[in-house]
């Protein structure tokens, strides 16, 4: 029952993640702002997640994971409905604040809980459920646009799904209470009160791990935010078709994580991370070379497949690398830096694209993928 609840929470985390990038080609003309302004919305969302991720240990220690999860999803539901009602770009910026704050604490808290209490396959399957949410957002939006609907209807629909998940999480609060009481009674480790908020930065190896999370989330977020725009502006696809290919990217990511869960029975996390980095590099090269459209689309999907094992395997390694006692605080920093990558790298590409074109996306991804590979190999040697 607890795993089902956690999986539902991760579906809710994924639902809004690719929605903005898929909707932006039709949102931007109506709002009357520059194309790169989507990066500012993404930056506010990610900044909120950074703040709440760093404070995860204190929030969970005071309120418990059940209340944090329920309130966080409620904040995202309110924010998504606000997106659907926004009369101007400024309202989108305002609604982005609770959307970001709602995501960070639940993300870091649930990741730390699963890494500490469950095997690696459960971490991969957990993030495959995030992928279910991430691919469902663009898919639902694409279906609405293809039938002549408005992008606001897509946000209302996703916000309503979030609201239903909120009801489930609030009804399940007694279950989380049982888990917390067992942890406090000694059946499992509870939140640890650390001496200093930023002590994880002093732990050997943590900074390299943070670099890996920064680069990885930059790649994934750039694909989610600018992938549809790349296919629309650089490859000539219509917005609805481009949104479907973004769903395809997340479908490959999700399917890869389901498969990764089974592969972890025989393959080490470090080997899966190396394989994922290699597939990302191959996919980006297919997008970068002046090849016919089917090759670029194949590369687009390969990047999603390569992303599949990296994030969950890196998270699951946290207690093993740094110790269970410190893993929750370090997990919060890993999630915070991951969202810093999400915050700054996509807007950085938006600025680059405004000076050049969206055809530069593969070059940008290639630079991030090279740093990702070097950082993960450094951790592997340690």
C-alpha positions as CSV (number, residue, x, y, z in Angstrom):
1,X,0.0,0.0,0.0
2,X,2.8,2.4,0.8
3,X,4.6,1.7,-2.5
4,X,1.3,2.3,-4.4
5,X,0.9,5.6,-2.5
6,X,4.5,6.7,-3.4
7,X,4.0,5.7,-7.0
8,X,0.9,7.9,-7.2
9,X,2.8,10.8,-5.7
10,X,5.5,10.5,-8.3
11,X,2.9,10.4,-11.1
12,X,1.7,13.8,-9.8
13,X,5.3,15.1,-9.8
14,X,5.8,14.2,-13.4
15,X,2.4,15.5,-14.8
16,X,3.4,19.2,-15.0
17,X,7.1,18.8,-15.9
18,X,6.9,18.7,-19.7
19,X,3.5,20.5,-20.0
20,X,5.0,24.0,-20.3
21,X,7.5,23.1,-23.0
22,X,4.8,21.3,-25.0
23,X,2.2,24.1,-24.7
24,X,4.6,27.0,-25.2
25,X,4.5,27.1,-29.0
26,X,0.7,27.9,-28.7
27,X,0.9,29.9,-25.4
28,X,3.6,32.3,-26.6
29,X,1.6,34.0,-29.4
30,X,-1.5,34.5,-27.2
31,X,0.6,35.9,-24.3
32,X,2.5,38.3,-26.6
33,X,5.9,37.7,-25.0
34,X,9.3,36.6,-26.4
35,X,9.9,32.9,-27.2
36,X,12.7,32.7,-24.6
37,X,10.3,33.9,-21.8
38,X,9.4,30.2,-21.1
39,X,12.8,30.0,-19.5
40,X,11.8,32.6,-16.8
41,X,8.8,30.5,-15.8
42,X,11.0,27.4,-15.6
43,X,13.5,29.3,-13.6
44,X,11.0,30.3,-10.9
45,X,9.6,26.8,-10.7
46,X,13.0,25.3,-10.3
47,X,14.1,28.0,-7.8
48,X,11.2,27.0,-5.6
49,X,12.2,23.3,-5.7
50,X,15.8,24.2,-4.8
51,X,14.7,26.1,-1.7
52,X,12.3,23.3,-0.5
53,X,14.8,20.6,-1.3
54,X,17.5,22.1,0.9
55,X,15.0,22.4,3.7
56,X,13.7,18.9,3.3
57,X,15.3,17.4,6.4
58,X,13.8,20.1,8.6
59,X,10.4,19.9,7.0
60,X,10.1,16.2,7.3
61,X,11.3,16.2,10.8
62,X,8.7,18.7,11.9
63,X,5.6,17.7,9.8
64,X,6.3,14.1,8.6
65,X,6.4,12.9,5.1
66,X,2.6,12.3,4.8
67,X,1.7,15.9,5.5
68,X,4.5,17.2,3.4
69,X,3.4,15.0,0.4
70,X,-0.2,15.9,0.6
71,X,0.3,19.7,1.0
72,X,3.0,19.7,-1.8
73,X,0.7,18.0,-4.3
74,X,-2.1,20.4,-3.2
75,X,0.1,23.4,-4.0
76,X,0.9,22.0,-7.5
77,X,-2.8,21.4,-8.2
78,X,-3.6,25.0,-7.2
79,X,-0.7,26.3,-9.4
80,X,-1.8,24.3,-12.5
81,X,-5.4,25.6,-12.2
82,X,-3.9,29.1,-11.9
83,X,-1.9,28.5,-15.1
84,X,-5.2,27.7,-16.9
85,X,-6.8,30.9,-15.7
86,X,-3.8,33.2,-16.1
87,X,-4.8,36.4,-18.0
88,X,-1.2,37.5,-18.6
89,X,2.4,36.3,-18.5
90,X,2.8,38.0,-15.1
91,X,0.1,35.6,-13.6
92,X,2.1,32.7,-14.9
93,X,5.1,33.8,-13.0
94,X,3.0,34.1,-9.9
95,X,1.5,30.6,-10.3
96,X,5.0,29.2,-10.9
97,X,5.9,29.9,-7.2
98,X,3.7,27.3,-5.5
99,X,4.3,24.9,-8.4
100,X,8.1,24.9,-7.6
101,X,7.8,24.9,-3.8
102,X,5.4,22.0,-4.0
103,X,7.7,19.8,-5.9
104,X,11.0,20.0,-4.0
105,X,10.3,18.6,-0.5
106,X,8.2,15.7,-1.6
107,X,10.7,14.8,-4.4
108,X,13.8,14.8,-2.0
109,X,11.9,13.2,0.8
110,X,10.4,10.3,-1.1
111,X,13.7,9.6,-2.9
112,X,15.6,9.5,0.4
113,X,12.9,7.1,1.8
114,X,13.0,4.7,-1.1
115,X,16.9,4.8,-1.4
116,X,17.1,3.9,2.3
117,X,14.4,1.3,2.6
118,X,14.0,-0.4,-0.8
119,X,16.2,-2.1,-3.4
120,X,17.5,-0.4,-6.6
121,X,14.8,-1.8,-8.8
122,X,12.1,0.0,-6.7
123,X,13.9,3.3,-7.3
124,X,13.9,2.7,-11.0
125,X,10.3,1.8,-11.0
126,X,9.5,4.8,-8.8
127,X,10.9,7.1,-11.4
128,X,9.2,5.2,-14.2
129,X,6.0,6.3,-12.6
130,X,7.3,9.9,-12.7
131,X,7.8,9.2,-16.4
132,X,4.2,8.1,-16.7
133,X,3.1,11.5,-15.4
134,X,5.7,13.3,-17.5
135,X,4.6,11.7,-20.8
136,X,0.9,12.0,-19.9
137,X,1.0,15.8,-19.6
138,X,2.1,16.4,-23.2
139,X,0.0,13.5,-24.5
140,X,-3.2,14.9,-23.0
141,X,-2.3,18.4,-24.3
142,X,-1.6,17.1,-27.8
143,X,-5.0,15.3,-27.8
144,X,-6.7,18.5,-26.8
145,X,-4.9,20.6,-29.4
146,X,-5.5,18.1,-32.2
147,X,-9.2,18.3,-31.5
148,X,-9.1,22.1,-31.7
149,X,-9.1,22.7,-28.0
150,X,-7.3,25.4,-26.0
151,X,-4.1,25.0,-24.1
152,X,-5.9,26.2,-21.0
153,X,-8.0,23.1,-21.1
154,X,-4.9,21.0,-20.8
155,X,-3.8,22.8,-17.7
156,X,-7.3,22.5,-16.2
157,X,-7.4,18.8,-16.9
158,X,-3.9,18.1,-15.3
159,X,-4.8,20.3,-12.4
160,X,-8.0,18.3,-11.8
161,X,-6.0,15.0,-11.9
162,X,-3.6,16.5,-9.3
163,X,-6.6,17.5,-7.1
164,X,-7.8,13.8,-7.1
165,X,-4.4,12.7,-6.0
166,X,-4.4,15.2,-3.2
167,X,-7.6,13.6,-1.9
168,X,-5.9,10.2,-1.9
169,X,-2.9,11.5,-0.1
170,X,-4.9,13.1,2.6
171,X,-7.0,10.0,3.1
172,X,-3.7,8.0,3.5
173,X,-2.3,10.2,6.2
174,X,-2.8,7.5,8.9
175,X,-0.6,5.1,6.9
176,X,2.3,7.6,6.9
177,X,1.7,8.1,10.6
178,X,2.2,4.4,11.2
179,X,5.5,4.5,9.2
180,X,6.8,7.4,11.2
181,X,5.9,5.9,14.6
182,X,7.7,2.7,13.6
183,X,10.8,4.7,12.5
184,X,10.8,6.6,15.8
185,X,10.4,3.3,17.7
186,X,13.6,2.0,16.1
187,X,12.2,-0.2,13.3
188,X,13.7,2.2,10.7
189,X,15.9,5.4,10.7
190,X,14.1,8.6,11.2
191,X,15.2,12.2,10.3
192,X,18.5,13.1,11.7
193,X,19.1,16.6,13.2
194,X,22.4,17.7,11.6
195,X,24.8,20.3,13.0
196,X,24.9,22.6,10.0
197,X,22.6,23.0,7.0
198,X,25.4,22.9,4.5
199,X,27.5,20.2,6.1
200,X,26.9,17.8,3.1
201,X,29.2,19.9,0.9
202,X,32.1,18.9,3.2
203,X,31.5,15.1,2.6
204,X,34.1,13.7,0.2
205,X,32.7,12.9,-3.3
206,X,29.5,14.9,-2.8
207,X,30.6,17.8,-5.0
208,X,31.3,15.5,-7.9
209,X,27.9,13.8,-7.4
210,X,26.3,17.3,-7.5
211,X,28.0,18.1,-10.8
212,X,26.5,14.9,-12.3
213,X,23.0,15.8,-11.1
214,X,23.4,19.3,-12.4
215,X,24.3,18.2,-15.9
216,X,21.8,15.3,-16.1
217,X,18.8,17.4,-15.0
218,X,19.9,20.2,-17.4
219,X,19.7,17.7,-20.3
220,X,16.4,16.3,-19.3
221,X,14.8,19.7,-18.6
222,X,16.2,21.2,-21.9
223,X,14.6,18.3,-23.8
224,X,11.3,18.8,-22.0
225,X,11.2,22.6,-22.4
226,X,12.8,23.1,-25.8
227,X,12.4,19.7,-27.5
228,X,9.0,20.6,-29.0
229,X,10.4,24.0,-30.1
230,X,13.4,22.4,-31.7
231,X,11.2,20.0,-33.7
232,X,8.8,22.8,-34.6
233,X,11.3,25.5,-35.6
234,X,14.3,23.6,-36.7
235,X,12.7,20.4,-38.1
236,X,9.4,21.8,-39.4
237,X,6.9,19.7,-37.4
238,X,3.6,21.2,-36.5
239,X,3.0,21.9,-32.7
240,X,0.7,19.0,-32.1
241,X,3.1,16.5,-33.7
242,X,6.1,18.0,-31.9
243,X,4.3,17.6,-28.6
244,X,3.7,14.0,-29.4
245,X,7.4,13.4,-29.9
246,X,8.1,15.0,-26.5
247,X,5.7,12.4,-25.1
248,X,7.7,9.8,-27.0
249,X,10.9,11.1,-25.3
250,X,9.3,10.6,-21.9
251,X,7.8,7.3,-23.0
252,X,11.3,6.0,-23.8
253,X,12.6,7.3,-20.5
254,X,9.7,5.6,-18.7
255,X,10.1,2.3,-20.5
256,X,13.8,2.4,-19.9
257,X,13.3,2.8,-16.2
258,X,10.9,-0.1,-16.0
259,X,13.5,-2.2,-17.9
260,X,16.2,-0.9,-15.6
261,X,14.4,-2.2,-12.6
262,X,14.7,-5.7,-13.9
263,X,18.3,-5.3,-15.1
264,X,19.4,-4.2,-11.6
265,X,19.1,-7.9,-10.6
266,X,22.3,-8.6,-12.6
267,X,23.9,-5.3,-13.4
268,X,25.5,-2.8,-11.0
269,X,24.2,0.8,-10.7
270,X,27.6,2.2,-11.9
271,X,27.5,0.1,-15.1
272,X,23.9,1.2,-15.8
273,X,24.9,4.9,-15.4
274,X,27.8,4.5,-17.8
275,X,25.6,2.8,-20.4
276,X,23.0,5.6,-20.1
277,X,25.6,8.3,-20.6
278,X,26.8,6.5,-23.7
279,X,23.3,6.2,-25.2
280,X,22.7,9.9,-24.6
281,X,25.9,10.8,-26.4
282,X,24.9,8.6,-29.4
283,X,21.4,10.1,-29.5
284,X,22.6,13.7,-29.4
285,X,25.1,13.0,-32.2
286,X,22.2,11.7,-34.4
287,X,20.4,15.0,-33.7
288,X,23.4,17.1,-34.3
289,X,24.5,15.7,-37.7
290,X,22.7,17.0,-40.8
291,X,20.9,13.7,-41.4
292,X,17.3,13.2,-42.6
293,X,14.5,13.8,-40.1
294,X,13.9,10.1,-39.1
295,X,17.5,10.0,-37.8
296,X,17.0,13.1,-35.7
297,X,13.8,11.7,-34.3
298,X,15.5,8.4,-33.5
299,X,18.2,10.4,-31.7
300,X,15.5,12.3,-29.9
301,X,14.1,9.0,-28.5
302,X,17.6,7.6,-27.8
303,X,18.3,10.5,-25.4
304,X,15.2,9.6,-23.5
305,X,16.3,6.0,-23.3
306,X,19.8,6.9,-22.2
307,X,18.4,9.2,-19.5
308,X,16.4,6.3,-18.0
309,X,18.9,4.6,-15.6
310,X,21.0,7.6,-14.6
311,X,18.9,9.5,-12.2
312,X,17.4,6.6,-10.2
313,X,20.7,4.7,-10.0
314,X,22.6,7.8,-8.8
315,X,19.9,8.4,-6.1
316,X,20.0,4.8,-5.0
317,X,23.8,4.9,-4.6
318,X,23.5,7.8,-2.1
319,X,23.2,5.8,1.2
320,X,25.8,3.3,-0.1
321,X,28.3,6.0,-1.0
322,X,27.7,8.5,1.9
323,X,26.1,6.5,4.7
324,X,22.4,6.1,5.7
325,X,22.7,8.6,8.6
326,X,23.6,11.4,6.2
327,X,21.7,10.3,3.1
328,X,18.5,12.3,3.7
329,X,20.4,15.6,4.0
330,X,22.7,14.8,1.1
331,X,19.7,13.7,-1.0
332,X,18.1,17.1,-0.4
333,X,21.3,18.8,-1.7
334,X,21.4,16.5,-4.7
335,X,17.8,17.3,-5.6
336,X,18.5,21.0,-5.0
337,X,21.5,21.1,-7.4
338,X,19.6,19.0,-9.9
339,X,16.9,21.7,-9.9
340,X,19.6,24.3,-10.2
341,X,20.6,22.6,-13.4
342,X,16.9,22.6,-14.4
343,X,16.7,26.3,-13.4
344,X,19.7,27.7,-15.3
345,X,20.5,25.4,-18.2
346,X,17.2,25.6,-20.1
347,X,17.1,29.4,-19.9
348,X,20.7,29.5,-20.9
349,X,19.8,27.6,-24.1
350,X,16.8,29.9,-24.5
351,X,19.2,32.9,-24.6
352,X,21.5,31.0,-26.9
353,X,18.6,30.2,-29.3
354,X,17.5,33.8,-29.3
355,X,21.0,34.8,-30.6
356,X,21.3,31.8,-33.0
357,X,18.4,29.4,-33.6
358,X,16.8,26.4,-32.0
359,X,18.9,24.2,-34.3
360,X,21.7,24.7,-31.7
361,X,19.9,22.4,-29.2
362,X,22.0,19.3,-30.0
363,X,25.3,21.2,-29.6
364,X,24.1,22.4,-26.2
365,X,23.1,18.9,-25.2
366,X,26.4,17.5,-26.3
367,X,28.4,19.8,-24.0
368,X,26.2,18.8,-21.1
369,X,26.4,15.1,-21.9
370,X,30.2,15.3,-22.0
371,X,30.4,16.8,-18.5
372,X,27.9,14.2,-17.3
373,X,30.0,11.4,-18.6
374,X,33.2,12.7,-17.1
375,X,31.6,13.4,-13.7
376,X,30.0,9.9,-13.5
377,X,33.3,8.2,-14.5
378,X,35.1,10.2,-11.7
379,X,32.6,9.0,-9.2
380,X,33.0,5.4,-10.5
381,X,36.8,5.6,-10.0
382,X,36.3,6.9,-6.4
